Amino acid sequence: GEALIDMEARGADRTTVRSVTLDMSRSYIAACESYMPQAEMVFDRFHLVKKLNEAIDTIRRAEQKQFKEALKHSRYLWLRNASKLSQKQQQRLDLLKEAFPNLGQAYRLKELFREVFDAAQFTKRLKPLNEWIKMAWDSGIKPIQEFVNMLHDHWYGIKTYFKRLANNAFAEGVNLKIQEIKRIARGYRNPHNFILMIYFKLGGLDLKIH
């Protein structure tokens, strides 16, 4: 709501918005339907991977309650892409995957999801993704099955993602920059000054005296 007010205060018209990239939160979906019913909703890769990582972490936490020491300090290993792990980290992960079959299977599905999504994004064909969904459901792992149900419930926005190739990578980059500005501007007492700082940093404004 506040973002729309700010957008329209600068001359934009919400009725001209054709697509909105958003999280699969019910509140966000309801707000989009209420304020911009004409816009197509897009659920992009960033948010899908985030949800799948949450499923992986749920499985890890359940296992860690029973085997605390074995899985201690392993959260990073399960959530990072295999290609970004060091050799030592990969070796530990390989041992843990064997020791914890459910977690290992969920991790392999996560890595396969990344590969399948890469292929689907390149070819625009959703069949491999549908095959992954069947494989994930057949795993019988409850948090993974819940993720599959979420994909089914939000398929309309996933199809739109591939149709429009929309994503929020730019928005996420802007958000990271704002967080950095917030850290730097910790001493700002006036919110208006903080907003001006954001516009100055992100807008590329040249305020030099000529």
Backbone bond lengths (Angstrom), bond angles and torsions (degrees), N, CA, C in turn:
res aa  C-N    CA-C-N  psi(-1)  N-CA   C-N-CA  omega(-1)  CA-C   N-CA-C  phi
1 G - - - 1.439 - - 1.522 111.58 -
2 E 1.338 116.92 -51.00 1.460 120.78 -179.54 1.523 111.29 -63.54
3 A 1.335 116.40 -37.78 1.468 119.65 179.66 1.522 110.57 -63.94
4 L 1.344 116.56 -39.39 1.461 120.11 178.79 1.520 111.39 -66.37
5 I 1.337 116.41 -40.96 1.466 120.36 178.24 1.523 110.01 -60.62
6 D 1.331 116.03 -44.82 1.468 120.75 179.78 1.526 110.25 -64.71
7 M 1.339 116.78 -40.55 1.461 121.59 179.76 1.531 110.55 -62.46
8 E 1.319 115.60 -45.09 1.467 119.41 -177.34 1.528 111.58 -73.89
9 A 1.328 116.39 -26.19 1.465 119.63 176.96 1.517 110.77 -64.85
10 R 1.341 116.33 -23.18 1.463 120.91 178.78 1.517 112.17 -99.39
11 G 1.338 116.29 14.85 1.462 120.23 170.94 1.514 115.93 99.85
12 A 1.336 118.87 1.22 1.466 120.72 179.86 1.528 110.24 -80.93
13 D 1.320 115.54 159.77 1.464 121.92 -179.46 1.527 108.54 -123.31
14 R 1.334 116.21 116.65 1.462 119.88 -176.25 1.531 112.71 -62.17
15 T 1.329 117.28 -24.77 1.472 120.24 -178.00 1.525 112.06 -72.95
16 T 1.331 117.03 -12.30 1.472 119.88 178.76 1.527 112.16 -92.98
17 V 1.340 117.46 -5.08 1.467 121.11 179.51 1.522 109.24 -70.45
18 R 1.331 116.64 127.50 1.468 121.33 -175.89 1.529 112.60 -102.60
19 S 1.322 118.47 -25.96 1.468 120.30 178.14 1.524 109.17 -149.67
20 V 1.327 114.83 148.56 1.456 121.64 179.98 1.518 108.32 -131.81
21 T 1.338 116.48 124.43 1.463 121.80 175.88 1.526 108.25 -91.35
22 L 1.322 116.32 125.79 1.460 118.99 -173.30 1.523 112.13 -151.98
23 D 1.330 113.62 165.90 1.453 121.85 174.47 1.535 108.04 -72.35
24 M 1.355 116.03 163.30 1.460 120.23 -178.47 1.516 112.60 -89.01
25 S 1.316 115.61 23.67 1.457 121.53 176.60 1.529 109.57 -69.86
26 R 1.337 116.34 138.28 1.474 120.26 179.92 1.524 111.63 -59.12
27 S 1.337 115.99 -36.86 1.470 118.75 -177.92 1.523 111.09 -66.56
28 Y 1.348 117.60 -39.76 1.462 120.61 178.66 1.528 110.66 -66.63
29 I 1.335 115.92 -42.73 1.464 120.36 179.77 1.530 110.37 -62.83
30 A 1.332 116.38 -44.38 1.463 120.98 179.60 1.527 110.49 -62.42
31 A 1.334 116.91 -41.14 1.470 120.26 179.72 1.523 110.66 -64.46
32 C 1.341 116.37 -41.76 1.465 120.59 179.06 1.523 110.55 -62.98
33 E 1.325 116.74 -44.32 1.472 121.09 179.66 1.523 111.13 -64.27
34 S 1.332 116.37 -35.12 1.460 120.77 -177.27 1.527 112.67 -77.28
35 Y 1.336 116.09 -46.47 1.463 120.25 -172.69 1.527 113.98 -91.61
36 M 1.338 117.60 -28.29 1.465 120.52 -178.28 1.535 110.20 -138.07
37 P 1.326 117.38 64.58 1.473 120.59 -175.75 1.523 113.90 -62.73
38 Q 1.327 117.00 -19.59 1.468 120.47 -178.69 1.537 111.93 -80.83
39 A 1.322 116.69 -14.89 1.471 120.52 -173.71 1.533 111.22 -86.22
40 E 1.337 115.42 140.69 1.463 120.41 173.64 1.526 108.89 -79.27
41 M 1.322 115.89 137.91 1.456 119.96 177.94 1.523 110.17 -89.24
42 V 1.330 115.66 137.50 1.462 121.86 -177.56 1.525 108.65 -122.78
43 F 1.336 115.99 125.46 1.464 121.08 174.44 1.523 107.23 -108.20
44 D 1.311 116.70 108.26 1.458 120.56 -169.32 1.527 112.71 -93.53
45 R 1.294 114.43 177.98 1.461 122.28 -176.16 1.526 111.84 -58.36
46 F 1.302 116.95 -42.41 1.459 121.64 -178.07 1.524 111.05 -53.83
47 H 1.339 116.11 -47.99 1.458 120.13 -176.80 1.532 112.34 -75.07
48 L 1.329 117.49 -32.98 1.466 120.20 177.36 1.525 110.67 -65.46
49 V 1.329 116.29 -46.28 1.463 120.44 179.41 1.527 110.36 -63.70
50 K 1.308 116.71 -37.82 1.466 121.22 177.59 1.528 110.34 -59.48
51 K 1.334 117.07 -44.97 1.465 121.20 179.23 1.528 111.60 -65.62
52 L 1.321 117.04 -39.66 1.462 120.10 179.42 1.530 110.29 -67.15
53 N 1.320 117.34 -39.84 1.463 120.74 176.36 1.526 111.52 -62.24
54 E 1.335 116.34 -35.55 1.462 119.87 176.93 1.522 110.58 -64.26
55 A 1.342 116.52 -37.44 1.469 120.78 177.09 1.530 110.41 -64.88
56 I 1.331 116.49 -43.95 1.468 121.06 178.42 1.524 110.33 -60.38
57 D 1.322 116.18 -42.87 1.461 120.06 -177.86 1.523 111.46 -68.62
58 T 1.323 117.13 -32.49 1.465 120.80 175.91 1.527 110.57 -62.47
59 I 1.331 115.77 -42.91 1.468 121.06 178.51 1.529 109.97 -64.50
60 R 1.326 116.50 -43.83 1.474 120.43 179.71 1.518 111.42 -60.93
61 R 1.329 117.14 -44.62 1.466 120.34 -178.55 1.526 111.23 -62.64
62 A 1.332 116.45 -39.55 1.468 120.32 179.03 1.529 110.69 -63.66
63 E 1.327 116.44 -42.01 1.468 120.84 179.01 1.531 110.51 -68.19
64 Q 1.331 115.84 -38.05 1.456 119.84 -175.14 1.528 111.74 -68.92
65 K 1.322 117.70 -26.40 1.463 120.38 176.87 1.526 110.39 -61.45
66 Q 1.333 115.29 -32.74 1.461 120.18 -177.49 1.534 112.62 -92.82
67 F 1.339 115.22 -33.45 1.473 119.63 -176.67 1.532 108.62 -127.68
68 K 1.317 115.39 68.74 1.462 121.65 -170.23 1.523 113.37 -59.42
69 E 1.329 117.24 -51.26 1.457 120.97 -173.18 1.534 112.50 -66.97
70 A 1.342 115.83 -40.83 1.470 119.93 -176.19 1.524 112.04 -62.12
71 L 1.337 116.75 -35.04 1.467 120.88 -175.87 1.531 112.90 -102.08
72 K 1.314 116.18 7.26 1.460 119.89 -178.74 1.530 111.21 -60.58
73 H 1.331 116.00 134.69 1.473 123.30 178.71 1.544 112.20 60.32
74 S 1.321 117.68 31.62 1.469 119.39 -178.61 1.534 113.16 -107.50
75 R 1.321 117.39 -2.42 1.472 120.33 -174.78 1.531 111.75 -54.86
76 Y 1.320 115.95 -44.49 1.465 121.34 -178.83 1.527 110.94 -58.00
77 L 1.331 117.10 -39.68 1.464 121.19 -176.53 1.520 111.80 -61.95
78 W 1.327 116.66 -40.70 1.472 120.65 -175.76 1.530 112.38 -75.62
79 L 1.322 116.59 -27.87 1.464 119.72 -173.56 1.520 114.03 -93.90
80 R 1.319 117.84 -21.50 1.465 120.87 178.48 1.520 110.48 -81.54
81 N 1.335 115.60 153.25 1.463 119.43 172.69 1.520 109.48 -67.72
82 A 1.329 116.09 143.97 1.459 120.92 -177.78 1.531 111.77 -56.00
83 S 1.320 116.44 -35.98 1.472 120.83 -177.17 1.526 112.74 -65.97
84 K 1.324 117.73 -16.25 1.462 121.44 -177.01 1.526 112.84 -100.84
85 L 1.329 116.83 3.23 1.460 120.60 179.57 1.532 110.59 -90.46
86 S 1.318 115.54 148.08 1.460 119.78 174.23 1.530 108.75 -73.79
87 Q 1.320 116.10 168.53 1.467 119.66 179.56 1.533 111.19 -61.18
88 K 1.317 116.55 -40.82 1.463 120.85 179.24 1.526 111.07 -64.62
89 Q 1.333 116.70 -42.40 1.463 120.80 178.63 1.525 110.69 -64.71
90 Q 1.332 116.09 -40.83 1.459 120.61 179.93 1.531 110.87 -64.16
91 Q 1.325 117.05 -39.27 1.459 121.08 178.93 1.529 111.33 -63.52
92 R 1.334 116.11 -42.89 1.466 118.96 178.17 1.528 110.58 -64.99
93 L 1.334 115.84 -41.76 1.460 120.12 179.64 1.526 111.02 -61.58
94 D 1.315 117.14 -41.45 1.466 121.27 179.19 1.526 110.96 -59.59
95 L 1.333 116.38 -41.68 1.462 120.76 178.36 1.529 111.20 -65.68
96 L 1.330 116.74 -41.88 1.460 120.92 -179.50 1.526 111.63 -67.66
97 K 1.333 116.77 -35.91 1.471 119.68 178.84 1.524 111.21 -62.66
98 E 1.327 116.30 -36.19 1.463 120.69 177.89 1.532 110.91 -72.26
99 A 1.332 116.07 -37.86 1.466 120.80 -176.99 1.526 112.36 -74.80
100 F 1.338 116.46 -28.27 1.461 121.40 -177.74 1.532 108.49 -126.07
101 P 1.354 116.86 85.00 1.478 121.53 -172.16 1.536 114.26 -57.77
102 N 1.335 118.16 -42.17 1.460 120.04 179.64 1.521 111.64 -62.16
103 L 1.306 115.60 -45.83 1.462 121.00 179.33 1.523 110.46 -66.04
104 G 1.332 115.74 -39.87 1.461 120.44 178.33 1.515 111.82 -63.42
105 Q 1.341 116.75 -42.65 1.462 120.64 179.09 1.531 110.80 -65.92
106 A 1.327 116.02 -41.33 1.465 120.13 178.32 1.517 110.83 -62.36
107 Y 1.341 117.14 -40.50 1.462 121.10 178.83 1.524 110.80 -64.28
108 R 1.337 116.85 -43.01 1.475 120.04 179.28 1.525 110.53 -63.11
109 L 1.325 116.81 -37.62 1.471 120.62 176.50 1.529 110.65 -65.16
110 K 1.326 116.15 -36.97 1.468 119.99 178.40 1.519 111.15 -63.99
111 E 1.335 116.08 -44.72 1.464 120.40 178.99 1.529 111.05 -66.80
112 L 1.324 116.82 -38.27 1.466 120.72 177.92 1.523 110.33 -66.52
113 F 1.334 117.01 -37.66 1.468 121.44 177.28 1.526 109.99 -58.11
114 R 1.336 116.07 -42.10 1.465 119.97 179.15 1.526 110.99 -62.21
115 E 1.334 116.73 -44.11 1.464 120.58 179.97 1.521 111.71 -66.71
116 V 1.330 116.03 -42.73 1.465 121.11 179.40 1.529 110.28 -63.95
117 F 1.335 115.70 -40.79 1.459 119.12 -179.17 1.522 110.81 -67.47
118 D 1.344 116.28 -37.05 1.467 120.04 175.48 1.528 110.29 -57.90
119 A 1.341 115.44 -46.87 1.461 120.68 -178.30 1.526 110.91 -65.68
120 A 1.336 116.03 -43.73 1.469 120.18 -178.83 1.524 111.11 -65.52
121 Q 1.317 115.96 -36.27 1.462 119.90 179.68 1.530 110.87 -68.51
122 F 1.329 116.16 -31.87 1.460 120.87 -179.35 1.529 111.39 -79.13
123 T 1.351 116.85 -43.29 1.467 120.99 -174.48 1.529 112.85 -93.00
124 K 1.334 116.71 -16.86 1.477 123.66 -174.69 1.528 111.62 66.58
125 R 1.334 117.75 14.91 1.467 121.84 178.11 1.530 109.52 -98.72
126 L 1.345 115.57 130.56 1.458 120.49 -175.69 1.526 113.51 -95.54
127 K 1.336 118.25 -3.64 1.461 120.10 -177.65 1.529 112.77 -58.34
128 P 1.352 119.61 -46.62 1.470 118.96 178.15 1.531 112.68 -59.62
129 L 1.328 116.41 -34.38 1.458 119.97 178.18 1.530 110.28 -67.56
130 N 1.325 116.33 -38.97 1.459 120.44 176.60 1.524 111.43 -63.93
131 E 1.321 116.24 -37.34 1.474 120.64 177.91 1.530 110.23 -67.36
132 W 1.332 116.64 -37.98 1.469 119.87 176.48 1.523 110.06 -62.93
133 I 1.318 116.22 -40.86 1.468 120.84 -179.57 1.529 110.91 -59.45
134 K 1.342 116.60 -43.15 1.466 120.39 178.51 1.530 110.45 -63.78
135 M 1.324 116.82 -43.86 1.457 121.77 179.78 1.531 110.52 -62.68
136 A 1.325 116.02 -42.77 1.467 120.46 -179.49 1.525 111.01 -64.29
137 W 1.322 116.99 -41.47 1.465 120.65 178.82 1.528 110.44 -64.27
138 D 1.316 116.45 -41.67 1.466 121.12 -178.31 1.526 112.70 -67.39
139 S 1.345 117.72 -13.37 1.467 120.39 178.24 1.526 111.07 -64.23
140 G 1.333 116.56 -27.37 1.455 120.54 -179.46 1.521 114.29 75.07
141 I 1.329 116.90 5.66 1.472 120.91 -179.23 1.535 108.20 -85.72
142 K 1.317 116.31 117.39 1.468 120.83 -169.13 1.532 114.54 -55.20
143 P 1.350 120.45 -50.84 1.475 118.57 -179.91 1.533 112.75 -61.09
144 I 1.341 117.12 -32.04 1.468 120.28 176.84 1.521 109.53 -70.42
145 Q 1.322 118.17 -40.85 1.461 121.62 177.61 1.527 111.08 -64.19
146 E 1.327 116.52 -35.37 1.472 120.03 176.50 1.529 110.25 -66.12
147 F 1.319 117.06 -37.03 1.469 121.29 175.63 1.531 109.87 -63.49
148 V 1.341 116.76 -41.95 1.462 121.27 178.21 1.534 110.18 -61.99
149 N 1.328 117.49 -42.88 1.467 120.70 177.37 1.521 111.13 -60.87
150 M 1.335 115.77 -39.13 1.453 120.13 177.54 1.533 111.23 -62.93
151 L 1.345 116.62 -39.74 1.467 119.92 176.70 1.528 110.72 -61.77
152 H 1.333 116.73 -44.47 1.469 120.58 178.88 1.534 110.87 -60.41
153 D 1.347 115.98 -45.43 1.467 120.31 -176.73 1.525 112.60 -65.85
154 H 1.332 116.45 -26.35 1.468 120.31 -175.22 1.530 112.36 -115.48
155 W 1.314 116.19 21.72 1.464 120.60 -175.34 1.526 112.54 -59.26
156 Y 1.324 116.45 -33.13 1.474 120.30 -179.35 1.529 111.08 -58.00
157 G 1.344 117.05 -38.45 1.460 120.28 -179.68 1.514 113.22 -81.50
158 I 1.333 116.87 -22.78 1.465 120.70 176.52 1.528 109.42 -74.66
159 K 1.331 116.72 -41.68 1.478 120.58 175.88 1.523 110.27 -60.79
160 T 1.331 115.74 -39.41 1.461 119.97 179.63 1.524 110.69 -63.54
161 Y 1.316 116.23 -35.54 1.474 120.39 178.05 1.522 110.55 -58.49
162 F 1.321 115.83 -46.88 1.463 118.89 -178.79 1.528 110.73 -71.39
163 K 1.315 116.12 -33.17 1.465 119.20 -179.80 1.520 111.13 -66.63
164 R 1.282 116.19 -41.84 1.465 120.09 -175.26 1.527 113.18 -101.55
165 L 1.347 115.36 -11.03 1.464 120.59 -174.87 1.526 110.59 50.35
166 A 1.337 113.68 40.54 1.460 118.91 178.30 1.515 109.09 -85.80
167 N 1.299 117.64 144.40 1.457 121.55 171.45 1.514 109.14 -152.77
168 N 1.289 116.30 166.46 1.457 119.62 -176.20 1.523 112.17 -108.86
169 A 1.331 116.81 29.26 1.464 119.59 179.82 1.532 110.57 -58.25
170 F 1.356 115.96 -41.23 1.465 119.46 179.55 1.527 110.12 -63.39
171 A 1.356 115.51 -45.21 1.462 119.51 -178.59 1.522 111.16 -62.68
172 E 1.333 116.82 -39.40 1.462 120.08 179.24 1.528 110.33 -65.47
173 G 1.340 116.60 -38.28 1.458 120.18 177.67 1.517 111.33 -63.29
174 V 1.324 116.02 -41.67 1.464 120.87 177.69 1.528 109.68 -62.66
175 N 1.334 116.38 -42.10 1.461 120.45 -179.20 1.532 111.02 -61.12
176 L 1.334 117.15 -41.79 1.465 120.90 178.17 1.533 110.80 -61.66
177 K 1.340 115.62 -39.76 1.466 119.59 179.47 1.527 110.56 -66.10
178 I 1.344 116.12 -38.78 1.467 120.33 179.20 1.525 110.43 -64.09
179 Q 1.353 116.32 -39.74 1.458 119.79 178.45 1.529 110.76 -62.61
180 E 1.339 116.53 -37.77 1.454 120.64 177.94 1.529 110.39 -67.21
181 I 1.336 116.41 -41.30 1.469 120.53 177.35 1.529 109.71 -62.04
182 K 1.329 115.71 -40.19 1.470 120.55 179.50 1.517 111.10 -60.53
183 R 1.344 115.44 -39.98 1.465 119.92 178.57 1.528 110.86 -65.31
184 I 1.333 115.17 -44.46 1.468 119.96 -178.80 1.526 110.79 -66.80
185 A 1.349 115.84 -38.63 1.468 121.06 -173.32 1.522 112.35 -94.38
186 R 1.328 116.65 29.40 1.459 120.83 -175.97 1.531 111.68 -58.25
187 G 1.324 116.32 -26.85 1.457 119.30 -177.55 1.527 114.25 -82.40
188 Y 1.328 117.71 -4.18 1.457 119.70 -178.31 1.524 110.14 -70.08
189 R 1.320 116.66 121.64 1.465 120.27 178.62 1.522 111.46 -89.48
190 N 1.303 115.56 -24.96 1.467 120.64 -175.77 1.521 110.04 -100.63
191 P 1.353 118.49 118.31 1.477 120.75 179.99 1.522 112.61 -57.33
192 H 1.344 117.10 -31.99 1.469 120.94 -179.82 1.529 110.12 -61.57
193 N 1.333 116.29 -41.20 1.467 120.11 179.10 1.529 111.25 -65.57
194 F 1.333 115.28 -36.61 1.477 120.29 178.09 1.525 109.64 -63.73
195 I 1.337 117.30 -42.57 1.470 121.91 179.00 1.522 110.01 -63.51
196 L 1.329 116.90 -41.73 1.467 120.67 177.73 1.523 110.62 -61.67
197 M 1.344 116.24 -37.87 1.465 121.30 178.86 1.532 109.96 -62.56
198 I 1.328 116.97 -40.56 1.472 121.67 178.27 1.521 110.36 -62.78
199 Y 1.343 116.74 -47.66 1.466 120.12 179.89 1.527 110.94 -61.75
200 F 1.343 115.35 -39.44 1.459 120.20 -179.09 1.530 111.12 -64.68
201 K 1.339 116.73 -45.75 1.468 121.43 -176.97 1.522 112.41 -72.19
202 L 1.333 116.68 -40.09 1.466 120.27 -174.20 1.518 113.07 -92.92
203 G 1.312 116.03 -19.75 1.456 118.78 -176.72 1.508 114.29 -89.85
204 G 1.330 116.66 -5.59 1.456 120.22 179.69 1.524 112.04 63.92
205 L 1.321 116.23 35.32 1.470 119.74 -176.94 1.515 111.34 -73.10
206 D 1.303 115.93 137.13 1.465 121.04 177.58 1.532 106.82 -103.08
207 L 1.340 115.84 104.26 1.451 119.94 -176.62 1.536 112.06 -104.71
208 K 1.342 115.97 18.78 1.461 118.96 179.45 1.535 110.33 -68.67
209 I 1.313 114.77 146.92 1.467 119.13 176.96 1.515 108.61 -84.94
210 H 1.334 115.86 125.70 1.483 120.20 -177.58 1.523 109.19 -100.24
